């Protein structure tokens, strides 16, 4: 009889609501967990001084995750951190880019200089990081409005 009462009580108790998988930004979809594991939004919070209060959400696409933040009155399309991590059969040991030269910060490469004025304009407001994994690369592009270049080393240390 006692087990019947317990069973009835358990059946009457509603299951707790599941937390949403993510906070999607705009009309975007949640990011793939495999991409997010290379650089979690919490690592961006810690390195760049952001928080849940400034976090607007994420927008995922194939091999890409964009984290969006509210930074003053800046347009949100300019206040993001983008993580791009495609799978690769052969991973180069260093970036080979015709537009930028890189310098190494620990295990990660950071864009150091643009090789042309047009490329310089592309990097004026962003921080670029590149990491070679085992069968993937991780490329991070962060708006300097979210993560300024002085925190590059701290952000780079969080990439995996």
N, C-alpha and C positions, 0 to 999 in steps of 0.2 A: 504494500500500500504506500509506504514511504517513497519508494522509487517512482511510483506513479505521480505523486505530488511534485517531486523534483523534476520529472520529465515534463509535466504540465507547466511548471514555472519556467523551465528553460525554453519551452516552445513559445510562451507568452512574452518573453523578454526579447525585444528587438535587437538585432545584431547592430553593433556600432557601425556608423557610417564610415566608409573607406575614405581616406584622405585622397584628394585629387592627385593624379599622377604628376602633374606639374602645373605651373601657372603659365598658361599659354599667352603669348603677347599678340595683340591685335587679332587678326583672323588666322594666325599661324597654328601649327600643330606642335605637340611636345617633341622635344629632341630625343634622338635615339640614345639609350643608356650607354651604349658602347662609345659614343662620341663624348658624352658628358663625363665619363670616367677619366678621360685624359686631362680635363680641367673642369672641376666642379665649380658651381657658382659661389660656393662657400670659400673657395680658394681666391676667387676674384674679390669677394668681400674683404678677406684678410689682407690681401696684397694691396688693394686699391682703395681701401677705406669706404667701401660700399656696404649696404645692409639690406635687410628685408624691407626697410622703409623706402629705400631708393630703387629697389628692384621692381621693374615693371612686368617682367616675364621673359619667356624664352620662345624662340621660333626655330623649329627644326626643319631640315631639308636633308637630302641624301648626303651623308658624311659630314654634315655641317650643323652646328648649333650656335645660334646667336642669343646672347643674353642682353637684354635692354634695361637701361637705368634712367631714372629721372635725375638730371643734373641741372639745377637752376632753371633758367628759361631756354636752355638749349633744345633744338629739335631732336626728338627721340631717334630719328634715323642717323644721328651723329653721336649717339651716346650708347655704344654697344661694345661688346667683346665677342668676337667671332672665333669659334674653334672649328677647324677643318681637319678631318682625319680620315683620309682614304686608305684603304688596304692597298698594299703594293707587294709584288713578288720580289723585286729587288729594290732595296732601300739604299739610296746614296748615303755616304757617311757625312756629307755636308751639302748644304744647298748650292745649287748651280743656277744662278739667276742672272740673266743678261742685263737687268736693270739696277740691281743693288749689290753692294758688297756687305758681307756679314762679319761680325766678331763673335767670338765664343764667350758665353757666360755660363760657367759650369758645364753642364751637359747639353745646353741649349744654345742655339745661334740666334743673334739679334741683328736686325738690319742696322748697319752702321752708317753707310753712305749711299746716296743715289748716284747712279752713273750718268745721269742726264738731268737737265732742268725739268723735263716733263715728269720723270720718275721722282724728282725731289718734291714736286707738288703733291704727288700721290702719298708721300710719307710725312708731309708736314704736320698732319693732324692725327697720325696713327703710330702705334708701336707695333713692330712686326717681330714675332718669335717663330723659330723653326726647330723641331726636335725629331731626330731619326729614331724610330722604334724598331722592333724586331721585324715585323711584316706590315708596317704602317709608318706614316709620318704624321706629325701634329704641327699644324700651322695656326698660329694665333695672331689675329689682327685686333688690336684694341684701340678705340678712340682715346686720344690723349685727354679728352674731357672726362673720361671714366678712370683711366690708368695713365698717369703721366710717366714719362720716361725714367724718372728717378726710382720708380718701383719695379722696373723691368726685372732686376735680379730676383726680387722676392716672388714675382709672378712666375718667372722662369723656373724657379725651384719647385713649383707646384705641378708642373707639367709632367705627365707620365704616359 
